[in-house]
């Protein structure tokens, strides 16, 4: 299956439990379409660079997804309709960022030595 990284920004007035419920709903959508959420990384409430729909802050969540394209299409359709999500972006990757970060840190160590 193809690997994707998706970052979504939820409204600032949601609670942490509501954000977790939103992420679990989206994970269920992907699982029902034959995909799998490999990792969820909740970055918490952060300031936005500019105001989006009267929000100055937002809950950032990163999802590493392994799924077919049809599952991603349905996932993005539901994100577009959901009023709690103010922005999202999904990109196709060859490896997930944690794996790439590990290889970058080992390359930096080799350069330092």
C-alpha positions as CSV (number, residue, x, y, z in Angstrom):
1,X,0.0,0.0,0.0
2,X,1.0,3.6,-0.5
3,X,2.3,5.6,2.4
4,X,0.9,9.1,3.2
5,X,1.6,11.8,5.8
6,X,-1.4,13.9,6.7
7,X,-1.4,17.0,9.0
8,X,-4.7,18.4,10.1
9,X,-5.4,21.5,12.1
10,X,-8.5,21.5,14.4
11,X,-10.3,24.5,15.8
12,X,-8.8,26.1,19.0
13,X,-12.1,25.9,21.0
14,X,-12.1,22.1,20.9
15,X,-10.9,20.2,23.9
16,X,-8.1,17.6,23.8
17,X,-10.7,14.8,24.1
18,X,-12.7,16.1,21.2
19,X,-9.5,16.3,19.0
20,X,-8.8,12.7,20.0
21,X,-12.3,11.7,19.1
22,X,-11.9,13.4,15.7
23,X,-8.6,11.5,15.1
24,X,-10.2,8.2,16.0
25,X,-13.1,8.8,13.7
26,X,-10.7,9.5,10.8
27,X,-8.7,6.4,11.7
28,X,-11.8,4.3,11.6
29,X,-12.7,5.7,8.1
30,X,-9.2,4.7,6.8
31,X,-9.5,1.3,8.4
32,X,-12.9,0.7,6.9
33,X,-11.5,1.5,3.5
34,X,-8.7,-1.1,3.8
35,X,-6.0,1.2,5.1
36,X,-4.1,1.6,8.4
37,X,-3.0,4.5,10.5
38,X,0.6,3.6,11.4
39,X,1.2,6.5,13.8
40,X,-0.6,9.5,15.3
41,X,1.5,12.4,16.6
42,X,-0.5,15.0,18.4
43,X,1.5,18.3,18.4
44,X,-1.0,20.1,20.6
45,X,-2.3,23.7,20.5
46,X,0.0,26.0,18.5
47,X,-0.2,29.5,17.2
48,X,-1.2,29.9,13.5
49,X,0.9,32.1,11.3
50,X,-2.2,34.0,10.3
51,X,-5.9,33.9,11.3
52,X,-7.9,31.2,9.7
53,X,-11.7,31.3,10.1
54,X,-11.3,33.6,13.2
55,X,-8.9,31.2,14.8
56,X,-5.5,32.3,16.0
57,X,-4.5,28.9,17.4
58,X,-5.2,25.3,16.3
59,X,-4.6,21.7,17.4
60,X,-2.0,20.2,15.0
61,X,-2.1,16.4,14.5
62,X,0.2,14.3,12.2
63,X,-1.0,11.0,10.9
64,X,1.2,8.4,9.1
65,X,-1.1,6.4,6.9
66,X,-0.6,3.3,4.8
67,X,-3.7,3.0,2.6
68,X,-5.0,2.8,-1.0
69,X,-5.9,6.0,-2.8
70,X,-9.6,5.4,-2.5
71,X,-9.3,5.5,1.3
72,X,-7.4,8.8,1.2
73,X,-10.0,10.3,-1.1
74,X,-12.8,9.4,1.4
75,X,-10.6,10.6,4.3
76,X,-10.0,14.0,2.6
77,X,-13.7,14.3,1.7
78,X,-14.7,13.9,5.3
79,X,-12.1,16.4,6.4
80,X,-13.4,18.9,3.9
81,X,-17.0,18.5,5.3
82,X,-16.0,18.5,9.0
83,X,-16.4,22.0,10.5
84,X,-13.9,21.2,13.3
85,X,-11.0,20.9,10.8
86,X,-9.8,24.3,9.6
87,X,-6.9,23.1,7.4
88,X,-5.4,19.8,6.3
89,X,-2.7,18.5,3.9
90,X,-2.0,15.0,2.8
91,X,1.1,14.1,0.8
92,X,2.4,10.8,-0.6
93,X,5.8,9.8,0.9
94,X,8.3,7.0,0.3
95,X,9.1,6.6,4.0
96,X,7.6,8.1,7.1
97,X,9.3,11.1,8.6
98,X,10.5,9.3,11.7
99,X,12.5,6.8,9.6
100,X,13.9,9.7,7.6
101,X,14.7,11.6,10.8
102,X,16.7,8.6,12.1
103,X,18.7,8.4,8.9
104,X,19.3,12.2,9.0
105,X,20.6,12.1,12.5
106,X,23.0,9.2,11.7
107,X,24.2,11.2,8.7
108,X,24.8,14.2,11.0
109,X,26.8,12.0,13.4
110,X,29.0,10.7,10.6
111,X,29.7,14.3,9.5
112,X,30.6,15.4,13.0
113,X,33.1,12.5,13.5
